[in-house]
């Protein structure tokens, strides 16, 4: 009952409002909302216009940071990128409508207290990134110019060094030929005859031996030889194959098939043996010559050659000769890197190979000079 009464009073009050008061009431309630909606519509229109304007510039927004410029090794490619981004910078900077529209959008958002990001943010970011890419590309371009200049300087220096090395190698080669001629001549003059030639020039051959005995009394000869069997005498005098050159405890000697020692075991190399005479070679001196990397590259040996009898005593004068052997040398290997380091390392490898040739020739010449001096002494 009480509620019915309240509603009846409220209805009477509302029905007594004038028409003007009703119109004012209707307009007052939605005014703010209409204005907000109207501003939002304006923002949408301007954002669409801004988007279309950006699209008309054809620069593929957003622009990304090209950090990979540091690996570029083509100046032409870098210049293309510089030209492209400079055009983008010009398009954005020289178009006042772009920033005018985005500033209007910012103002409208401010009116309705809309918490949106700066409408110019995309433009500013693209502009900033384009400028950064231009700077990075120009920096790399400058680096490449510096690298090219250094490369040219390195090439010129390398060519000069190689010319000097080649000249040194030629000089060492000429020096080597001169020393070799002297050494070959010396070794040639010191030529050792074979054991047959040696026996032919002495009185130790069987023919000489028999002819000498013919001058003596035959009875004396027979009486002196009674202690030995005639068979043994003939076997020792004529059988030149009944022997063997053998090594025992790093010493070399000659024995027959019975094990009898024909030439004593000594620290020598027996080259030939015949009828109680041996041609032997004895090492006098040895010395290594080489480089820092290969200190034992060459082994030079001075040795003497002569003839000894069954007691190991020298029959003639020893003759000095020389020889050398070359051992395996170290290899020059390059470290192959990428990009700018590759050519530099190839040059280094080429230089080291020539330097190795020079050092080996110098070591060879030192060895030859040592041999020459030892034989002359």
BALOBA-1460 file (C-alpha; in Angstrom, 3 decimals):
// residues 377
<rec num="1" residu="x" x="0.000" y="0.000" z="0.000"/>
<rec num="2" residu="x" x="2.815" y="2.385" z="0.891"/>
<rec num="3" residu="x" x="4.801" y="1.553" z="-2.289"/>
<rec num="4" residu="x" x="1.790" y="2.169" z="-4.502"/>
<rec num="5" residu="x" x="1.447" y="5.598" z="-2.981"/>
<rec num="6" residu="x" x="5.103" y="6.480" z="-3.711"/>
<rec num="7" residu="x" x="4.875" y="5.485" z="-7.349"/>
<rec num="8" residu="x" x="1.674" y="7.479" z="-7.780"/>
<rec num="9" residu="x" x="3.283" y="10.668" z="-6.416"/>
<rec num="10" residu="x" x="6.357" y="10.216" z="-8.694"/>
<rec num="11" residu="x" x="4.166" y="9.740" z="-11.742"/>
<rec num="12" residu="x" x="2.207" y="12.960" z="-10.967"/>
<rec num="13" residu="x" x="5.459" y="14.949" z="-10.668"/>
<rec num="14" residu="x" x="6.825" y="13.725" z="-13.980"/>
<rec num="15" residu="x" x="3.589" y="14.324" z="-15.782"/>
<rec num="16" residu="x" x="3.629" y="17.990" z="-14.638"/>
<rec num="17" residu="x" x="7.129" y="18.691" z="-16.392"/>
<rec num="18" residu="x" x="6.945" y="21.079" z="-19.330"/>
<rec num="19" residu="x" x="7.879" y="20.011" z="-22.848"/>
<rec num="20" residu="x" x="10.973" y="22.232" z="-22.791"/>
<rec num="21" residu="x" x="12.162" y="20.672" z="-19.571"/>
<rec num="22" residu="x" x="11.771" y="17.208" z="-21.116"/>
<rec num="23" residu="x" x="13.864" y="18.201" z="-24.193"/>
<rec num="24" residu="x" x="16.634" y="19.629" z="-21.990"/>
<rec num="25" residu="x" x="16.692" y="16.440" z="-19.976"/>
<rec num="26" residu="x" x="17.025" y="14.239" z="-23.089"/>
<rec num="27" residu="x" x="19.918" y="16.340" z="-24.490"/>
<rec num="28" residu="x" x="21.958" y="16.640" z="-21.278"/>
<rec num="29" residu="x" x="22.387" y="12.929" z="-20.608"/>
<rec num="30" residu="x" x="24.217" y="11.759" z="-23.832"/>
<rec num="31" residu="x" x="26.232" y="14.928" z="-24.738"/>
<rec num="32" residu="x" x="29.717" y="13.730" z="-23.465"/>
<rec num="33" residu="x" x="29.349" y="10.303" z="-24.954"/>
<rec num="34" residu="x" x="28.466" y="11.758" z="-28.325"/>
<rec num="35" residu="x" x="31.528" y="14.004" z="-28.281"/>
<rec num="36" residu="x" x="33.829" y="11.130" z="-27.293"/>
<rec num="37" residu="x" x="32.421" y="8.978" z="-30.037"/>
<rec num="38" residu="x" x="32.791" y="11.768" z="-32.531"/>
<rec num="39" residu="x" x="36.496" y="12.226" z="-31.593"/>
<rec num="40" residu="x" x="37.082" y="8.497" z="-31.810"/>
<rec num="41" residu="x" x="35.655" y="8.498" z="-35.302"/>
<rec num="42" residu="x" x="37.993" y="11.341" z="-36.234"/>
<rec num="43" residu="x" x="40.946" y="9.405" z="-34.839"/>
<rec num="44" residu="x" x="40.028" y="6.337" z="-36.873"/>
<rec num="45" residu="x" x="39.766" y="8.412" z="-40.046"/>
<rec num="46" residu="x" x="43.114" y="10.076" z="-39.468"/>
<rec num="47" residu="x" x="44.847" y="6.811" z="-38.602"/>
<rec num="48" residu="x" x="43.548" y="5.323" z="-41.843"/>
<rec num="49" residu="x" x="44.763" y="8.356" z="-43.748"/>
<rec num="50" residu="x" x="48.180" y="8.113" z="-42.054"/>
<rec num="51" residu="x" x="48.436" y="4.424" z="-42.877"/>
<rec num="52" residu="x" x="47.610" y="5.036" z="-46.545"/>
<rec num="53" residu="x" x="50.099" y="7.874" z="-46.698"/>
<rec num="54" residu="x" x="52.859" y="5.676" z="-45.268"/>
<rec num="55" residu="x" x="51.981" y="2.890" z="-47.682"/>
<rec num="56" residu="x" x="52.227" y="5.311" z="-50.597"/>
<rec num="57" residu="x" x="55.889" y="5.919" z="-49.725"/>
<rec num="58" residu="x" x="56.721" y="2.252" z="-50.542"/>
<rec num="59" residu="x" x="59.535" y="1.680" z="-48.056"/>
<rec num="60" residu="x" x="58.342" y="-1.511" z="-46.331"/>
<rec num="61" residu="x" x="57.709" y="-0.293" z="-42.835"/>
<rec num="62" residu="x" x="58.840" y="-1.214" z="-40.224"/>
<rec num="63" residu="x" x="62.571" y="-0.855" z="-40.896"/>
<rec num="64" residu="x" x="64.839" y="-3.313" z="-39.088"/>
<rec num="65" residu="x" x="68.360" y="-2.934" z="-37.744"/>
<rec num="66" residu="x" x="70.882" y="-4.404" z="-40.209"/>
<rec num="67" residu="x" x="73.603" y="-5.536" z="-37.826"/>
<rec num="68" residu="x" x="74.933" y="-7.906" z="-40.508"/>
<rec num="69" residu="x" x="76.590" y="-4.984" z="-42.294"/>
<rec num="70" residu="x" x="79.781" y="-5.831" z="-40.426"/>
<rec num="71" residu="x" x="80.121" y="-8.998" z="-42.569"/>
<rec num="72" residu="x" x="79.505" y="-7.310" z="-45.926"/>
<rec num="73" residu="x" x="82.557" y="-7.402" z="-48.187"/>
<rec num="74" residu="x" x="80.999" y="-5.795" z="-51.285"/>
<rec num="75" residu="x" x="81.310" y="-2.029" z="-51.598"/>
<rec num="76" residu="x" x="78.720" y="-2.005" z="-54.393"/>
<rec num="77" residu="x" x="76.167" y="-3.825" z="-52.248"/>
<rec num="78" residu="x" x="76.768" y="-1.493" z="-49.332"/>
<rec num="79" residu="x" x="76.325" y="1.561" z="-51.542"/>
<rec num="80" residu="x" x="72.983" y="0.206" z="-52.781"/>
<rec num="81" residu="x" x="71.756" y="-0.074" z="-49.186"/>
<rec num="82" residu="x" x="72.992" y="3.415" z="-48.380"/>
<rec num="83" residu="x" x="71.143" y="4.862" z="-51.375"/>
<rec num="84" residu="x" x="67.955" y="2.982" z="-50.467"/>
<rec num="85" residu="x" x="67.811" y="4.191" z="-46.860"/>
<rec num="86" residu="x" x="68.765" y="7.722" z="-47.767"/>
<rec num="87" residu="x" x="65.725" y="7.807" z="-50.075"/>
<rec num="88" residu="x" x="63.521" y="6.560" z="-47.226"/>
<rec num="89" residu="x" x="64.881" y="9.272" z="-44.927"/>
<rec num="90" residu="x" x="64.131" y="11.868" z="-47.571"/>
<rec num="91" residu="x" x="60.587" y="10.578" z="-48.119"/>
<rec num="92" residu="x" x="59.761" y="10.720" z="-44.405"/>
<rec num="93" residu="x" x="61.559" y="13.949" z="-43.544"/>
<rec num="94" residu="x" x="60.310" y="15.938" z="-46.547"/>
<rec num="95" residu="x" x="56.654" y="14.979" z="-46.154"/>
<rec num="96" residu="x" x="55.083" y="17.430" z="-43.620"/>
<rec num="97" residu="x" x="51.639" y="15.772" z="-43.816"/>
<rec num="98" residu="x" x="52.962" y="12.642" z="-42.113"/>
<rec num="99" residu="x" x="53.924" y="14.260" z="-38.822"/>
<rec num="100" residu="x" x="51.040" y="16.753" z="-39.060"/>
<rec num="101" residu="x" x="48.480" y="13.932" z="-39.141"/>
<rec num="102" residu="x" x="50.104" y="11.898" z="-36.387"/>
<rec num="103" residu="x" x="50.314" y="15.015" z="-34.193"/>
<rec num="104" residu="x" x="46.576" y="15.619" z="-34.750"/>
<rec num="105" residu="x" x="45.911" y="12.028" z="-33.696"/>
<rec num="106" residu="x" x="47.957" y="12.586" z="-30.527"/>
<rec num="107" residu="x" x="45.949" y="15.743" z="-29.718"/>
<rec num="108" residu="x" x="42.600" y="13.997" z="-30.224"/>
<rec num="109" residu="x" x="43.687" y="11.116" z="-27.996"/>
<rec num="110" residu="x" x="44.682" y="13.647" z="-25.373"/>
<rec num="111" residu="x" x="41.188" y="15.257" z="-25.470"/>
<rec num="112" residu="x" x="39.458" y="12.020" z="-24.617"/>
<rec num="113" residu="x" x="42.201" y="10.918" z="-22.218"/>
<rec num="114" residu="x" x="42.911" y="7.869" z="-24.343"/>
<rec num="115" residu="x" x="45.988" y="6.001" z="-23.165"/>
<rec num="116" residu="x" x="47.501" y="5.208" z="-26.541"/>
<rec num="117" residu="x" x="51.120" y="5.245" z="-27.707"/>
<rec num="118" residu="x" x="52.514" y="8.127" z="-29.695"/>
<rec num="119" residu="x" x="51.031" y="8.085" z="-33.189"/>
<rec num="120" residu="x" x="54.371" y="9.357" z="-34.520"/>
<rec num="121" residu="x" x="56.280" y="6.498" z="-32.881"/>
<rec num="122" residu="x" x="56.299" y="4.312" z="-35.977"/>
<rec num="123" residu="x" x="57.518" y="7.147" z="-38.196"/>
<rec num="124" residu="x" x="60.166" y="8.221" z="-35.724"/>
<rec num="125" residu="x" x="61.373" y="4.647" z="-35.294"/>
<rec num="126" residu="x" x="61.568" y="4.047" z="-39.056"/>
<rec num="127" residu="x" x="63.389" y="7.324" z="-39.532"/>
<rec num="128" residu="x" x="65.830" y="6.570" z="-36.702"/>
<rec num="129" residu="x" x="66.487" y="3.014" z="-37.940"/>
<rec num="130" residu="x" x="67.028" y="4.192" z="-41.529"/>
<rec num="131" residu="x" x="69.616" y="6.711" z="-40.319"/>
<rec num="132" residu="x" x="71.307" y="4.056" z="-38.182"/>
<rec num="133" residu="x" x="71.527" y="1.653" z="-41.119"/>
<rec num="134" residu="x" x="73.066" y="4.368" z="-43.268"/>
<rec num="135" residu="x" x="75.669" y="5.060" z="-40.572"/>
<rec num="136" residu="x" x="76.496" y="1.368" z="-40.168"/>
<rec num="137" residu="x" x="76.775" y="0.820" z="-43.914"/>
<rec num="138" residu="x" x="79.023" y="3.875" z="-44.294"/>
<rec num="139" residu="x" x="81.185" y="2.665" z="-41.409"/>
<rec num="140" residu="x" x="81.616" y="-0.726" z="-43.074"/>
<rec num="141" residu="x" x="82.276" y="0.969" z="-46.404"/>
<rec num="142" residu="x" x="85.033" y="2.995" z="-44.784"/>
<rec num="143" residu="x" x="86.451" y="-0.151" z="-43.181"/>
<rec num="144" residu="x" x="86.514" y="-1.885" z="-46.561"/>
<rec num="145" residu="x" x="88.317" y="1.078" z="-48.108"/>
<rec num="146" residu="x" x="90.866" y="0.874" z="-45.288"/>
<rec num="147" residu="x" x="91.154" y="-2.881" z="-45.763"/>
<rec num="148" residu="x" x="91.689" y="-2.443" z="-49.498"/>
<rec num="149" residu="x" x="94.350" y="0.175" z="-48.900"/>
<rec num="150" residu="x" x="96.080" y="-2.065" z="-46.361"/>
<rec num="151" residu="x" x="95.741" y="-5.011" z="-48.749"/>
<rec num="152" residu="x" x="97.429" y="-3.028" z="-51.519"/>
<rec num="153" residu="x" x="100.219" y="-1.973" z="-49.161"/>
<rec num="154" residu="x" x="100.628" y="-5.556" z="-47.952"/>
<rec num="155" residu="x" x="100.761" y="-6.846" z="-51.529"/>
<rec num="156" residu="x" x="103.426" y="-4.319" z="-52.470"/>
<rec num="157" residu="x" x="105.467" y="-5.131" z="-49.359"/>
<rec num="158" residu="x" x="105.061" y="-8.849" z="-50.052"/>
<rec num="159" residu="x" x="106.273" y="-8.463" z="-53.643"/>
<rec num="160" residu="x" x="109.348" y="-6.544" z="-52.450"/>
<rec num="161" residu="x" x="110.098" y="-9.196" z="-49.816"/>
<rec num="162" residu="x" x="109.671" y="-11.979" z="-52.387"/>
<rec num="163" residu="x" x="112.018" y="-10.175" z="-54.804"/>
<rec num="164" residu="x" x="114.659" y="-9.900" z="-52.069"/>
<rec num="165" residu="x" x="114.214" y="-13.565" z="-51.175"/>
<rec num="166" residu="x" x="114.468" y="-14.612" z="-54.826"/>
<rec num="167" residu="x" x="117.666" y="-12.601" z="-55.177"/>
<rec num="168" residu="x" x="119.145" y="-14.243" z="-52.068"/>
<rec num="169" residu="x" x="118.122" y="-17.675" z="-53.343"/>
<rec num="170" residu="x" x="119.784" y="-16.980" z="-56.714"/>
<rec num="171" residu="x" x="122.965" y="-15.852" z="-54.964"/>
<rec num="172" residu="x" x="123.018" y="-18.946" z="-52.767"/>
<rec num="173" residu="x" x="122.417" y="-21.138" z="-55.831"/>
<rec num="174" residu="x" x="125.373" y="-19.582" z="-57.647"/>
<rec num="175" residu="x" x="127.512" y="-19.974" z="-54.556"/>
<rec num="176" residu="x" x="126.420" y="-23.595" z="-54.275"/>
<rec num="177" residu="x" x="127.453" y="-24.295" z="-57.871"/>
<rec num="178" residu="x" x="130.893" y="-22.767" z="-57.306"/>
<rec num="179" residu="x" x="131.512" y="-24.794" z="-54.146"/>
<rec num="180" residu="x" x="130.170" y="-27.957" z="-55.788"/>
<rec num="181" residu="x" x="132.565" y="-27.570" z="-58.724"/>
<rec num="182" residu="x" x="135.521" y="-27.248" z="-56.351"/>
<rec num="183" residu="x" x="134.342" y="-30.167" z="-54.236"/>
<rec num="184" residu="x" x="133.637" y="-32.376" z="-57.264"/>
<rec num="185" residu="x" x="137.034" y="-31.568" z="-58.703"/>
<rec num="186" residu="x" x="138.708" y="-32.368" z="-55.403"/>
<rec num="187" residu="x" x="136.809" y="-35.620" z="-54.962"/>
<rec num="188" residu="x" x="137.538" y="-36.445" z="-58.606"/>
<rec num="189" residu="x" x="141.263" y="-35.914" z="-58.154"/>
<rec num="190" residu="x" x="141.115" y="-38.130" z="-55.083"/>
<rec num="191" residu="x" x="139.730" y="-40.993" z="-57.106"/>
<rec num="192" residu="x" x="140.478" y="-44.392" z="-55.585"/>
<rec num="193" residu="x" x="141.374" y="-47.308" z="-57.850"/>
<rec num="194" residu="x" x="139.653" y="-50.649" z="-57.605"/>
<rec num="195" residu="x" x="141.327" y="-53.491" z="-55.771"/>
<rec num="196" residu="x" x="142.207" y="-55.183" z="-59.104"/>
<rec num="197" residu="x" x="143.949" y="-52.033" z="-60.327"/>
<rec num="198" residu="x" x="145.738" y="-51.719" z="-57.002"/>
<rec num="199" residu="x" x="146.943" y="-55.335" z="-57.108"/>
<rec num="200" residu="x" x="148.089" y="-54.885" z="-60.693"/>
<rec num="201" residu="x" x="150.386" y="-52.028" z="-59.658"/>
<rec num="202" residu="x" x="151.944" y="-53.909" z="-56.726"/>
<rec num="203" residu="x" x="154.056" y="-57.027" z="-56.348"/>
<rec num="204" residu="x" x="151.314" y="-58.849" z="-54.472"/>
<rec num="205" residu="x" x="149.529" y="-60.516" z="-57.405"/>
<rec num="206" residu="x" x="149.988" y="-64.281" z="-57.857"/>
<rec num="207" residu="x" x="151.854" y="-63.704" z="-61.147"/>
<rec num="208" residu="x" x="154.340" y="-61.359" z="-59.496"/>
<rec num="209" residu="x" x="154.652" y="-63.675" z="-56.576"/>
<rec num="210" residu="x" x="155.481" y="-66.688" z="-58.783"/>
<rec num="211" residu="x" x="157.883" y="-64.742" z="-60.972"/>
<rec num="212" residu="x" x="159.746" y="-63.598" z="-57.874"/>
<rec num="213" residu="x" x="160.093" y="-67.191" z="-56.689"/>
<rec num="214" residu="x" x="161.481" y="-68.288" z="-60.082"/>
<rec num="215" residu="x" x="164.541" y="-66.194" z="-59.389"/>
<rec num="216" residu="x" x="165.230" y="-68.210" z="-56.225"/>
<rec num="217" residu="x" x="166.383" y="-71.753" z="-55.894"/>
<rec num="218" residu="x" x="163.457" y="-74.139" z="-56.384"/>
<rec num="219" residu="x" x="164.729" y="-76.323" z="-53.575"/>
<rec num="220" residu="x" x="164.679" y="-73.400" z="-51.171"/>
<rec num="221" residu="x" x="161.151" y="-72.625" z="-52.248"/>
<rec num="222" residu="x" x="159.978" y="-76.181" z="-51.653"/>
<rec num="223" residu="x" x="161.771" y="-76.457" z="-48.314"/>
<rec num="224" residu="x" x="160.199" y="-73.198" z="-47.107"/>
<rec num="225" residu="x" x="156.751" y="-74.379" z="-48.074"/>
<rec num="226" residu="x" x="156.871" y="-77.852" z="-46.495"/>
<rec num="227" residu="x" x="155.102" y="-76.604" z="-43.375"/>
<rec num="228" residu="x" x="151.954" y="-75.818" z="-45.394"/>
<rec num="229" residu="x" x="149.984" y="-78.183" z="-47.553"/>
<rec num="230" residu="x" x="150.243" y="-77.511" z="-51.284"/>
<rec num="231" residu="x" x="146.486" y="-77.819" z="-51.497"/>
<rec num="232" residu="x" x="146.021" y="-75.099" z="-48.855"/>
<rec num="233" residu="x" x="148.441" y="-72.826" z="-50.637"/>
<rec num="234" residu="x" x="146.710" y="-73.168" z="-53.976"/>
<rec num="235" residu="x" x="143.317" y="-72.713" z="-52.352"/>
<rec num="236" residu="x" x="144.348" y="-69.476" z="-50.601"/>
<rec num="237" residu="x" x="146.235" y="-68.122" z="-53.591"/>
<rec num="238" residu="x" x="143.665" y="-68.779" z="-56.279"/>
<rec num="239" residu="x" x="140.221" y="-69.157" z="-54.723"/>
<rec num="240" residu="x" x="139.032" y="-65.543" z="-54.482"/>
<rec num="241" residu="x" x="135.456" y="-66.462" z="-53.605"/>
<rec num="242" residu="x" x="136.184" y="-68.287" z="-50.370"/>
<rec num="243" residu="x" x="135.455" y="-65.294" z="-48.114"/>
<rec num="244" residu="x" x="132.646" y="-63.305" z="-46.612"/>
<rec num="245" residu="x" x="132.498" y="-59.642" z="-45.497"/>
<rec num="246" residu="x" x="130.630" y="-59.727" z="-42.204"/>
<rec num="247" residu="x" x="129.733" y="-57.473" z="-39.234"/>
<rec num="248" residu="x" x="130.125" y="-58.347" z="-35.561"/>
<rec num="249" residu="x" x="129.462" y="-55.940" z="-32.674"/>
<rec num="250" residu="x" x="129.213" y="-53.031" z="-35.134"/>
<rec num="251" residu="x" x="132.711" y="-53.890" z="-36.445"/>
<rec num="252" residu="x" x="133.392" y="-55.200" z="-39.929"/>
<rec num="253" residu="x" x="135.887" y="-57.808" z="-41.095"/>
<rec num="254" residu="x" x="136.476" y="-60.651" z="-43.572"/>
<rec num="255" residu="x" x="136.310" y="-64.368" z="-42.776"/>
<rec num="256" residu="x" x="136.533" y="-67.483" z="-44.931"/>
<rec num="257" residu="x" x="134.098" y="-70.370" z="-44.966"/>
<rec num="258" residu="x" x="136.045" y="-72.078" z="-42.181"/>
<rec num="259" residu="x" x="135.613" y="-69.038" z="-39.931"/>
<rec num="260" residu="x" x="139.251" y="-67.958" z="-40.147"/>
<rec num="261" residu="x" x="139.715" y="-64.202" z="-39.963"/>
<rec num="262" residu="x" x="141.235" y="-62.877" z="-43.188"/>
<rec num="263" residu="x" x="140.876" y="-59.161" z="-42.357"/>
<rec num="264" residu="x" x="140.515" y="-58.160" z="-38.671"/>
<rec num="265" residu="x" x="137.276" y="-56.682" z="-37.366"/>
<rec num="266" residu="x" x="137.548" y="-52.901" z="-36.961"/>
<rec num="267" residu="x" x="135.436" y="-49.760" z="-37.065"/>
<rec num="268" residu="x" x="135.530" y="-49.425" z="-40.852"/>
<rec num="269" residu="x" x="133.501" y="-50.335" z="-43.918"/>
<rec num="270" residu="x" x="135.068" y="-52.962" z="-46.154"/>
<rec num="271" residu="x" x="134.332" y="-52.053" z="-49.751"/>
<rec num="272" residu="x" x="136.259" y="-54.853" z="-51.529"/>
<rec num="273" residu="x" x="138.421" y="-57.872" z="-50.695"/>
<rec num="274" residu="x" x="140.766" y="-59.943" z="-52.801"/>
<rec num="275" residu="x" x="143.804" y="-62.143" z="-52.133"/>
<rec num="276" residu="x" x="144.423" y="-60.886" z="-48.619"/>
<rec num="277" residu="x" x="143.936" y="-57.226" z="-49.445"/>
<rec num="278" residu="x" x="140.870" y="-55.168" z="-48.461"/>
<rec num="279" residu="x" x="139.723" y="-51.762" z="-49.647"/>
<rec num="280" residu="x" x="138.299" y="-49.968" z="-46.611"/>
<rec num="281" residu="x" x="136.487" y="-46.725" z="-45.835"/>
<rec num="282" residu="x" x="136.906" y="-45.079" z="-42.415"/>
<rec num="283" residu="x" x="134.770" y="-42.181" z="-41.157"/>
<rec num="284" residu="x" x="136.956" y="-39.316" z="-39.982"/>
<rec num="285" residu="x" x="134.380" y="-36.652" z="-39.089"/>
<rec num="286" residu="x" x="130.640" y="-36.094" z="-39.273"/>
<rec num="287" residu="x" x="128.665" y="-32.898" z="-38.825"/>
<rec num="288" residu="x" x="124.999" y="-31.884" z="-39.115"/>
<rec num="289" residu="x" x="123.866" y="-28.767" z="-40.916"/>
<rec num="290" residu="x" x="120.355" y="-27.369" z="-41.048"/>
<rec num="291" residu="x" x="117.916" y="-24.658" z="-40.107"/>
<rec num="292" residu="x" x="116.195" y="-23.726" z="-36.881"/>
<rec num="293" residu="x" x="113.175" y="-25.804" z="-37.910"/>
<rec num="294" residu="x" x="115.237" y="-28.731" z="-39.302"/>
<rec num="295" residu="x" x="118.615" y="-28.726" z="-37.490"/>
<rec num="296" residu="x" x="119.625" y="-32.141" z="-38.911"/>
<rec num="297" residu="x" x="118.740" y="-31.464" z="-42.543"/>
<rec num="298" residu="x" x="122.160" y="-32.412" z="-43.973"/>
<rec num="299" residu="x" x="124.705" y="-34.887" z="-42.599"/>
<rec num="300" residu="x" x="128.187" y="-34.270" z="-44.029"/>
<rec num="301" residu="x" x="130.783" y="-37.017" z="-43.682"/>
<rec num="302" residu="x" x="134.542" y="-36.887" z="-44.259"/>
<rec num="303" residu="x" x="136.001" y="-40.348" z="-44.779"/>
<rec num="304" residu="x" x="139.290" y="-41.842" z="-45.902"/>
<rec num="305" residu="x" x="139.744" y="-44.754" z="-48.287"/>
<rec num="306" residu="x" x="142.759" y="-47.012" z="-48.595"/>
<rec num="307" residu="x" x="144.018" y="-50.602" z="-48.779"/>
<rec num="308" residu="x" x="144.966" y="-52.754" z="-45.784"/>
<rec num="309" residu="x" x="146.623" y="-56.151" z="-45.468"/>
<rec num="310" residu="x" x="145.624" y="-59.222" z="-43.476"/>
<rec num="311" residu="x" x="146.901" y="-57.615" z="-40.288"/>
<rec num="312" residu="x" x="144.813" y="-54.507" z="-40.849"/>
<rec num="313" residu="x" x="147.870" y="-52.385" z="-41.578"/>
<rec num="314" residu="x" x="147.706" y="-49.635" z="-44.184"/>
<rec num="315" residu="x" x="149.470" y="-50.521" z="-47.439"/>
<rec num="316" residu="x" x="149.087" y="-47.199" z="-49.241"/>
<rec num="317" residu="x" x="148.261" y="-43.623" z="-48.257"/>
<rec num="318" residu="x" x="144.634" y="-42.958" z="-47.284"/>
<rec num="319" residu="x" x="142.689" y="-40.579" z="-49.526"/>
<rec num="320" residu="x" x="140.126" y="-38.142" z="-48.058"/>
<rec num="321" residu="x" x="136.700" y="-37.866" z="-49.643"/>
<rec num="322" residu="x" x="133.335" y="-36.390" z="-48.675"/>
<rec num="323" residu="x" x="129.664" y="-37.231" z="-48.967"/>
<rec num="324" residu="x" x="126.408" y="-35.932" z="-47.530"/>
<rec num="325" residu="x" x="122.828" y="-37.082" z="-47.128"/>
<rec num="326" residu="x" x="119.698" y="-34.963" z="-46.944"/>
<rec num="327" residu="x" x="117.034" y="-35.831" z="-44.427"/>
<rec num="328" residu="x" x="113.357" y="-34.937" z="-44.637"/>
<rec num="329" residu="x" x="112.710" y="-31.284" z="-43.848"/>
<rec num="330" residu="x" x="109.741" y="-29.703" z="-42.099"/>
<rec num="331" residu="x" x="106.658" y="-28.711" z="-44.075"/>
<rec num="332" residu="x" x="105.296" y="-25.198" z="-44.321"/>
<rec num="333" residu="x" x="101.536" y="-25.234" z="-43.815"/>
<rec num="334" residu="x" x="99.261" y="-22.260" z="-43.874"/>
<rec num="335" residu="x" x="96.251" y="-21.475" z="-41.641"/>
<rec num="336" residu="x" x="93.373" y="-20.612" z="-43.902"/>
<rec num="337" residu="x" x="90.987" y="-18.107" z="-42.399"/>
<rec num="338" residu="x" x="87.932" y="-16.447" z="-43.899"/>
<rec num="339" residu="x" x="87.314" y="-13.150" z="-45.663"/>
<rec num="340" residu="x" x="90.125" y="-10.590" z="-45.331"/>
<rec num="341" residu="x" x="92.604" y="-12.950" z="-43.637"/>
<rec num="342" residu="x" x="92.709" y="-15.530" z="-46.448"/>
<rec num="343" residu="x" x="94.861" y="-13.594" z="-48.932"/>
<rec num="344" residu="x" x="97.168" y="-12.410" z="-46.174"/>
<rec num="345" residu="x" x="97.751" y="-15.971" z="-44.982"/>
<rec num="346" residu="x" x="98.342" y="-17.187" z="-48.543"/>
<rec num="347" residu="x" x="101.042" y="-14.536" z="-48.920"/>
<rec num="348" residu="x" x="102.544" y="-15.563" z="-45.581"/>
<rec num="349" residu="x" x="102.612" y="-19.193" z="-46.673"/>
<rec num="350" residu="x" x="104.295" y="-18.285" z="-49.975"/>
<rec num="351" residu="x" x="106.904" y="-16.195" z="-48.157"/>
<rec num="352" residu="x" x="107.632" y="-18.953" z="-45.629"/>
<rec num="353" residu="x" x="108.076" y="-21.514" z="-48.402"/>
<rec num="354" residu="x" x="110.656" y="-19.329" z="-50.133"/>
<rec num="355" residu="x" x="112.313" y="-18.568" z="-46.807"/>
<rec num="356" residu="x" x="112.552" y="-22.308" z="-46.199"/>
<rec num="357" residu="x" x="114.217" y="-22.771" z="-49.607"/>
<rec num="358" residu="x" x="116.734" y="-20.040" z="-48.786"/>
<rec num="359" residu="x" x="117.571" y="-21.487" z="-45.352"/>
<rec num="360" residu="x" x="118.050" y="-24.972" z="-46.817"/>
<rec num="361" residu="x" x="120.364" y="-23.664" z="-49.528"/>
<rec num="362" residu="x" x="122.366" y="-21.765" z="-46.919"/>
<rec num="363" residu="x" x="122.637" y="-24.943" z="-44.821"/>
<rec num="364" residu="x" x="123.737" y="-26.908" z="-47.895"/>
<rec num="365" residu="x" x="126.436" y="-24.352" z="-48.678"/>
<rec num="366" residu="x" x="127.705" y="-24.452" z="-45.103"/>
<rec num="367" residu="x" x="127.941" y="-28.235" z="-45.368"/>
<rec num="368" residu="x" x="129.853" y="-28.062" z="-48.669"/>
<rec num="369" residu="x" x="132.264" y="-25.418" z="-47.348"/>
<rec num="370" residu="x" x="132.955" y="-27.531" z="-44.270"/>
<rec num="371" residu="x" x="133.663" y="-30.608" z="-46.430"/>
<rec num="372" residu="x" x="135.945" y="-28.557" z="-48.670"/>
<rec num="373" residu="x" x="137.929" y="-27.190" z="-45.739"/>
<rec num="374" residu="x" x="138.277" y="-30.623" z="-44.129"/>
<rec num="375" residu="x" x="139.674" y="-32.205" z="-47.295"/>
<rec num="376" residu="x" x="142.064" y="-29.290" z="-47.965"/>
<rec num="377" residu="x" x="143.459" y="-29.617" z="-44.453"/>
